Amino acid sequence: MQTRLPTEERQAEIVAAALNLAQEVSPASITTSGIAAAIGITQGAVFKHFPTKDAIWLAAMTWVREQLLGRLDEAARSAPSAIKALEALFHAHVAFVVAHPGVPRVIFHELQQPADSPVKQEVRALLQTYRKLLLALLQDGVTAGDFAAELDQDAAATLFVGIVQGLVMQALLTGKPGAMKAQAAKVFALYLRGLRSAP
């Protein structure tokens, strides 16, 4: 058994364990006892920090939203142009999924559930903020003359997210998340060509 950790550290450890288990196991099959066993604590200790399994997934998705958006924002701010910012964003998102392959499995599982939930609301908040960031960069690119003046920016933002999701889905099907990096550059180049020559 592990030694006692401060509450925030233990909660973070539980969340990390849940996401790590999701790499190999369906989120629906992950139990609090399995999470406890993964980090060497009792099931009671898990419930001391989270009242339900849903609370663990909510904390996990909150972590994902904060971490992913933080990395995307940093990638965009460090780039010298809208084109470079979009490219940095794309590769930062791919790198995040490669580092945390359990995350998309949790998101896809949650989105399949018919009822709305706090976890689904977190996913929605993530996508809304992500979209705002993309739209701002696309507008910057149009203003700078890097992208076609008549570019449908809403469609371009949707396509950007869809491309990443497509790469993620293929990685999940093959069980090789690292393969995303090999395809990412070529796929982004095609996307960028469309932004420059939009009808």
N, C-alpha and C positions, 0 to 999 in steps of 0.2 A: 504494500500500500504506500501511496505517496504521502509526504508530509503535508500538513495543512498550509494552504496558500491563502493570501488575501482574497476577498470575495471577487473583485474584478478580474484578478488573474485566473482564478478557478473558472469563472464564467467564460473567459476567453478560451481557456483550455477545453472546456466542454464544447463550445461552438466549433473550435478547430477540429476536435475529434469527430463531431457529427459530419462536418464537411469532408473530412478525410475518408470516413466510412462510405460516404456517398460516391466516392470514386469507383468503388467496387460493388456496392450493394444498392438496390433500389431504395430511395428515401422512405418509401412506405414500409420497407422491411426493417429499417433501423429502429432499434428499441433503446429505451433509456438504460436498460441493463447492458446492452451492447456498447453504448457510449461509455458507461462506467467502467466496463472491463477494459476498454481501449486505453484508458488513462490510469487504471489501477486504483479506482475509488469505488465506494459502494453505490448502489442505486439510490439509497437514501441520501447520500451526499449530493447526487445530481439534483434530486428534488428539493434539497435545501437551497439551491441556487436558482432553480427554474421550477415553477409549479406544475408545468405540463411539457410534453414533447413539443407541442405547438409553440410554446414560449421559447424553446431552444431554436426552432426554425426561424422564428421572428427575429431573435437576436442575431442569428446567422445572416439573415437577409439584410438586416440593418448594417452589419459589419461589411457585407459585400457592397452595399450601396455607398457607404462612406469610403471604403478602400478603393473601389473601382473609380468612382467619380474623382477622388483625390488624385489618382494616378493620371486619369484623363486630363484633368484640369492642369496638372503640372506639365504634362506632355505638350498641351496646346500653348501654354504660356512660354515655354522654352523655345518654341519654334519661331523662325524669322519671318514666316509668311503663312498665309492661309493654307496654301498647298502643303507646305511642310508640317503645319499644325494638324491637318487632316491625316496626313501620312503617319505622324507620330501617334495620333489618337488611335488609328487603326492598329498599329503594331503594339501599342500599350495594351489595348483590349485583348488582342491575341495572346500576348505574353501573360496577361492575368489569367486567362482561361487555361493556358498550358501549365501555369504554376498551381492552379486550383481547379482541376478538372471535375471535382464534385459539384462545383457551383452551378454549372448549366443543367446538370441532372436534377438538382433541387428545384431550379427555376422551372424547367419544363414539366416536372412532376406537379408543381403547384399550379401552373397555368392550366393543367388538364382538369383540375377540380372545378365542378360546376358552380359551387358557391363562392362568393367573395370572402376574403379573409384578410386579417392584418398582414399576413405574409404576402399575399397577392397585392395588397395596397403598397407595400414596400417596393415590390417589383415595378409597379406602375409609377411610383415616385421616381425610381431610378431611371426608367425609360423616358419620363417627361423631362427630367433635368438633362439627361444625355441628349435628347432631341434639341433642347434649347441651345446647348453648346454647339451642336452640329449646325443648326440654322444660323447662328451668329458667325461661325467660320465660313459657311457658304456665302453669306452676304458679304463678308469681308473680301472673299475671293472674287465675287462679281464686281464689287466696288473697285478693287485693284486691277481689274481687267484680266485676271488669271483664269476666270471661268466665263462661259458664255453669258452675255447680258440677259438673254431670254431663258436662262436656266430655271427649271421648275425646282425651286429649293426644297419644298416639302417632299416632292418625289425623290430628290437626291438624298435627303436625310433618311427617308424610309429605306432606300436602296442600300445606303451605307450600313445601317443596322442589319438589314436582311442578308447582306454579304457575310458579315461576321457570324450571324446565326447559321448560315449555310455551312460555313467552314466548321463551326462548332458541331453541328449535327453530323457531318461526315466524320469528324474526329471521334464522336461518340460511337458511331456505327462501326468504325474500324478498331476502336480501342487504342488509338495512337494519337493522343492530343498533341504531341510534339510535331506531328506531320503538318499541323496548321501553319507553322512558321515557314516551312518550305514553299507552301502555296501562297502565302499572304502577299508577298511582293508582286507576284504576277497578277493576282486577282486585283490588287489595288491599282496597278498600272492600267488595267482595263477600265476600272471605275473612273480613274482620273481622266482618261481619254474621253469618256462620255461627258464629264463636266466641262471640258474645254470645247466640245463640239456639239453641245445640246441643240436640238432642232428649234 
